[in-house]
Amino acid sequence: MASRQSGQNDAASRDRRVRARTIDTHAHWYPAEWLKLFERDGAAEGARLERKGSAYVIRTERITNSFDEEFVDLGLRIAGMDRQGVDVHALSLTTPMVNWATPAFGLALAQAYNDAAAAAHARHPDRFVGLAIAPMQATDLAVRELERAAKLPGIRGMYLATNINGTELDEKRYWDVYAKAEELGLPIFLHPVDTIGRERTTRYHLKNLLGNPYDTGMAAASLIFGGVLDAFPKLEVNLPHAGGAFPGLIGRLDHGTKVRPELKHMKRLPSEYLTRFTYDTIGHSDRINLDLIRLVGADRVLLGSDYCFDMGLVDPVGTIERLDALTEAERDLILGKTAARLLRLD
């Protein structure tokens, strides 16, 4: 009898968690309006969009990305979210973002995306919020666009590449953008685009498999060693793909800080910044995900899927539900409670 009662309690607990609001913070979208602008005016800047049936290929001088109609059509997306048990997507523009373009075209692309994300939220306020994009190749324009976008309905964060056309995120030219994001209460969600080691990661899909997590590690180290997190103590920054290379190399970063003259300016160890970041759940390993949660705390880990790339998670909610070592409260934080706070959805 006790065993049966325990089973009933477990089932009830699982049912309760399925009903809880789940928020996917790593969900990519190409608005049709953005694609039309890219196709129409991108050719003048060496870019093009190719389409065959439901398959798309987007190209700039350095960057290529392939995707299908599920990245574009909101109806297909909602059906996919329902299949996955996800209630809310924080919509984000993925590769190639807008930094590759001239400042004027980059601004136009950013405005098109941000307006479309706000419109998606207006049509489906319970299902979508937007992460604003800004033309970081011209930081004065980026600041102005963040100010504008923050007033749009449903814009709740900022999306930012892990490097800007080969420059690291601690460059002082970007600090006005960070100041504005902090002032506006917009958390920054990072994502790799044109990754480190390009010439050595052309085979075996290593640009994604290794380049993405390495570039995220570079971004995290730059923000720490370059003083960005100290200068902007209220700025929230999310690291994708379970933090990439950063959490697993934290001991090495700490040791280097203690012994290397290049880091003598540091007043704190990198490990003390672990909880200044949030992280998503795209670790592709139960052990990696659980280790991350134990390292930084469940309140610093957010549900993410990389929707709907093949390198993403087919069952993002199940990725957390099956971690038996977690408490129910920890699951609630990861599946949506912390994201709701950061994105002001409460």
Secondary structure in CASP SS format (residue, H / E / C, confidence):
PFRMAT SS
TARGET T0000
AUTHOR 0000-0000-0000
METHOD secondary structure of the structure
MODEL  1
M C 1.00
A H 1.00
S H 1.00
R H 1.00
Q H 1.00
S H 1.00
G H 1.00
Q H 1.00
N H 1.00
D H 1.00
A H 1.00
A H 1.00
S H 1.00
R H 1.00
D H 1.00
R H 1.00
R H 1.00
V H 1.00
R H 1.00
A C 1.00
R C 1.00
T C 1.00
I E 1.00
D E 1.00
T E 1.00
H E 1.00
A E 1.00
H E 1.00
W C 1.00
Y C 1.00
P C 1.00
A H 1.00
E H 1.00
W H 1.00
L H 1.00
K H 1.00
L H 1.00
F H 1.00
E H 1.00
R H 1.00
D H 1.00
G H 1.00
A H 1.00
A H 1.00
E H 1.00
G C 1.00
A C 1.00
R E 1.00
L E 1.00
E E 1.00
R E 1.00
K E 1.00
G C 1.00
S C 1.00
A E 1.00
Y E 1.00
V E 1.00
I E 1.00
R E 1.00
T C 1.00
E C 1.00
R C 1.00
I C 1.00
T E 1.00
N E 1.00
S E 1.00
F E 1.00
D E 1.00
E H 1.00
E H 1.00
F H 1.00
V C 1.00
D C 1.00
L H 1.00
G H 1.00
L H 1.00
R H 1.00
I H 1.00
A H 1.00
G H 1.00
M H 1.00
D H 1.00
R H 1.00
Q H 1.00
G C 1.00
V C 1.00
D C 1.00
V E 1.00
H E 1.00
A E 1.00
L E 1.00
S E 1.00
L C 1.00
T C 1.00
T C 1.00
P C 1.00
M C 1.00
V C 1.00
N C 1.00
W C 1.00
A C 1.00
T C 1.00
P H 1.00
A H 1.00
F H 1.00
G H 1.00
L H 1.00
A H 1.00
L H 1.00
A H 1.00
Q H 1.00
A H 1.00
Y H 1.00
N H 1.00
D H 1.00
A H 1.00
A H 1.00
A H 1.00
A H 1.00
A H 1.00
H H 1.00
A H 1.00
R H 1.00
H C 1.00
P C 1.00
D C 1.00
R C 1.00
F E 1.00
V E 1.00
G E 1.00
L E 1.00
A E 1.00
I C 1.00
A C 1.00
P C 1.00
M C 1.00
Q C 1.00
A C 1.00
T H 1.00
D H 1.00
L H 1.00
A H 1.00
V H 1.00
R H 1.00
E H 1.00
L H 1.00
E H 1.00
R H 1.00
A H 1.00
A H 1.00
K C 1.00
L C 1.00
P C 1.00
G C 1.00
I E 1.00
R E 1.00
G E 1.00
M E 1.00
Y E 1.00
L E 1.00
A E 1.00
T C 1.00
N C 1.00
I E 1.00
N C 1.00
G C 1.00
T E 1.00
E C 1.00
L C 1.00
D C 1.00
E C 1.00
K H 1.00
R H 1.00
Y H 1.00
W H 1.00
D H 1.00
V H 1.00
Y H 1.00
A H 1.00
K H 1.00
A H 1.00
E H 1.00
E H 1.00
L H 1.00
G C 1.00
L C 1.00
P C 1.00
I E 1.00
F E 1.00
L E 1.00
H E 1.00
P C 1.00
V C 1.00
D C 1.00
T C 1.00
I C 1.00
G C 1.00
R H 1.00
E H 1.00
R H 1.00
T C 1.00
T C 1.00
R C 1.00
Y C 1.00
H C 1.00
L H 1.00
K H 1.00
N H 1.00
L H 1.00
L H 1.00
G H 1.00
N H 1.00
P H 1.00
Y H 1.00
D H 1.00
T H 1.00
G H 1.00
M H 1.00
A H 1.00
A H 1.00
A H 1.00
S H 1.00
L H 1.00
I H 1.00
F H 1.00
G C 1.00
G C 1.00
V H 1.00
L H 1.00
D H 1.00
A H 1.00
F C 1.00
P C 1.00
K C 1.00
L C 1.00
E C 1.00
V E 1.00
N E 1.00
L E 1.00
P C 1.00
H H 1.00
A H 1.00
G H 1.00
G C 1.00
A C 1.00
F C 1.00
P H 1.00
G H 1.00
L H 1.00
I H 1.00
G H 1.00
R H 1.00
L H 1.00
D H 1.00
H H 1.00
G H 1.00
T H 1.00
K H 1.00
V H 1.00
R C 1.00
P H 1.00
E H 1.00
L H 1.00
K C 1.00
H C 1.00
M C 1.00
K C 1.00
R C 1.00
L C 1.00
P H 1.00
S H 1.00
E H 1.00
Y H 1.00
L H 1.00
T H 1.00
R H 1.00
F E 1.00
T E 1.00
Y E 1.00
D E 1.00
T C 1.00
I C 1.00
G C 1.00
H C 1.00
S C 1.00
D H 1.00
R H 1.00
I H 1.00
N H 1.00
L H 1.00
D H 1.00
L H 1.00
I H 1.00
R H 1.00
L H 1.00
V H 1.00
G C 1.00
A H 1.00
D H 1.00
R H 1.00
V E 1.00
L E 1.00
L C 1.00
G C 1.00
S C 1.00
D C 1.00
Y E 1.00
C C 1.00
F C 1.00
D C 1.00
M C 1.00
G C 1.00
L C 1.00
V C 1.00
D C 1.00
P H 1.00
V H 1.00
G H 1.00
T H 1.00
I H 1.00
E H 1.00
R C 1.00
L C 1.00
D C 1.00
A C 1.00
L C 1.00
T C 1.00
E H 1.00
A H 1.00
E H 1.00
R H 1.00
D H 1.00
L H 1.00
I H 1.00
L H 1.00
G H 1.00
K H 1.00
T H 1.00
A H 1.00
A H 1.00
R H 1.00
L H 1.00
L C 1.00
R C 1.00
L C 1.00
D C 1.00
END
